Amino acid sequence: MAALRARQADFEKIYTAEEFQELPEFDTSFELIEGRLVEKPVPGFQHSVIARRLLKAYDRFDPDEENGLFVQEVSTVLSVRNVPAPDLAFWTAANRPRMTVKAAPKPDLAVEIWSPHDLDSQKRREESLARILKYQLAGVALVWAINPASKTVEVYHPGQANPVQVVGLDGELSGEEVIPGFKVAVKTLFE
């Protein structure tokens, strides 16, 4: 079936997560943020390379996906009016979504890779932090916000307004209790 082009009326309507999942496939990717369709931009090259490196590190750690599933760019239902598509999402084996879902339930780990656009103004920085807050309010246990400009990763937990840790090039990310034993050197994401 051919993808449809979103019409102006599609952008003006307020949707629920259920209605969002019933929409036809469009020729552009969308997220549902506060009930509104928001176009998901195509990631840049650096963004894609960082995502690939993180996925490869996980694949080396758990090649048979026994601990869980790590995927890229999938819609996740956080609330009735919020269905974002984190850059990467991980579900433990116990919470792994069925393969047939159109939008997956909230992940155990959400990863956002910030583009220069996300940080080029105070307003956009606040919008990026609002995404983190949505994950936290939904109970996502661990959020990594990867900042290629500063070559750092901010680590967030639910109920914490500020990152609990900012990991630089000399540090390593830990899967903590979400992915016990998983560690990745931050510098490998940016080399």
Secondary structure, DSSP 8 states (H G I E B T S, - for coil): ---B---HHHHHS---HHHHHHS--BSS-EEEETTEEEE-----HHHHHHHHHHHHHHHHH-TT-SSEEEEES--EE-BTTBB---SEEEEEGGG---TT-SSEE--SEEEEE--HHHHSSHHHHHHHHHHHHHHHHHT-SEEEEEETTTTEEEEE-TT-SS-SEEE-TTSEEE-TTTSTT-EEETHHHH-
